[in-house]
Amino acid sequence: MIITAIIYILYLNRRELTKKHDLIIKINNGMIIVIFILIYMGRKKFEYKNNFNYLTFIFGKVECTGTSSKIYYLTSVKDLFR
């Protein structure tokens, strides 16, 4: 939620900060990518429950248990901080 608020504030102030416009766009795009990665990680934490491992998430095997399609985004965010 904090990252989303920062994205919104940057969007509102983008016109006022013309000198730093390119930097703001790059930061904004980077934060959007981070949000999608965090939501995906929350979905995987929900999917694998206690078997979730950060190293496996980053470098691991690509396989699916088939349960992630039934997960709501708020559940993904909640499980992200579990």
C-alpha positions as CSV (number, residue, x, y, z in Angstrom):
1,M,0.0,0.0,0.0
2,I,2.9,2.4,0.8
3,I,4.5,1.7,-2.6
4,T,1.1,2.4,-4.3
5,A,0.8,5.7,-2.4
6,I,4.3,6.7,-3.5
7,I,3.5,5.9,-7.1
8,Y,0.3,8.0,-6.8
9,I,2.2,11.0,-5.3
10,L,4.9,10.8,-7.9
11,Y,2.2,10.7,-10.6
12,L,0.6,13.9,-9.1
13,N,3.9,15.8,-8.8
14,R,5.3,14.6,-12.1
15,R,4.4,17.9,-13.9
16,E,5.8,20.1,-11.2
17,L,9.2,18.5,-11.2
18,T,10.1,18.8,-14.9
19,K,13.9,18.6,-14.3
20,K,13.6,15.3,-12.6
21,H,10.9,14.0,-14.9
22,D,12.9,11.1,-16.4
23,L,14.1,10.0,-12.9
24,I,10.6,10.0,-11.6
25,I,9.3,7.9,-14.5
26,K,12.1,5.4,-14.0
27,I,11.4,5.2,-10.2
28,N,7.7,4.9,-10.9
29,N,8.2,2.0,-13.4
30,G,10.6,0.3,-11.0
31,M,8.1,0.4,-8.2
32,I,5.3,-1.0,-10.4
33,I,7.6,-3.9,-11.3
34,V,8.4,-4.5,-7.6
35,I,4.7,-4.5,-6.8
36,F,4.0,-7.2,-9.4
37,I,7.0,-9.3,-8.1
38,L,5.7,-9.0,-4.5
39,I,2.2,-10.0,-5.4
40,Y,3.6,-13.0,-7.3
41,M,5.7,-13.9,-4.3
42,G,2.6,-13.7,-2.1
43,R,0.8,-16.1,-4.5
44,K,3.7,-18.6,-4.3
45,K,3.9,-18.3,-0.5
46,F,0.1,-19.1,-0.4
47,E,0.6,-22.0,-2.9
48,Y,3.5,-23.7,-1.1
49,K,2.6,-22.8,2.5
50,N,5.3,-24.0,4.8
51,N,7.4,-25.4,1.9
52,F,8.1,-21.9,0.5
53,N,11.8,-21.0,0.3
54,Y,13.1,-17.6,-0.9
55,L,16.1,-19.2,-2.7
56,T,13.9,-21.6,-4.5
57,F,11.6,-18.7,-5.4
58,I,14.5,-16.7,-6.9
59,F,16.6,-19.4,-8.5
60,G,14.5,-22.5,-8.2
61,K,12.6,-25.0,-10.4
62,V,9.7,-23.9,-12.5
63,E,6.7,-26.1,-11.5
64,C,3.2,-25.4,-10.4
65,T,1.0,-27.1,-7.9
66,G,-2.1,-25.7,-9.7
67,T,-3.6,-23.8,-6.8
68,S,-2.5,-20.2,-7.6
69,S,-5.3,-19.5,-10.0
70,K,-7.8,-19.6,-7.1
71,I,-6.0,-16.9,-5.1
72,Y,-7.3,-13.3,-4.7
73,Y,-4.8,-10.5,-4.8
74,L,-5.6,-9.4,-1.2
75,T,-4.8,-13.0,-0.1
76,S,-1.5,-12.7,-2.0
77,V,-0.6,-9.5,-0.2
78,K,-1.6,-11.0,3.2
79,D,0.5,-14.1,2.6
80,L,3.4,-11.9,1.5
81,F,3.9,-10.7,5.1
82,R,3.3,-14.2,6.6
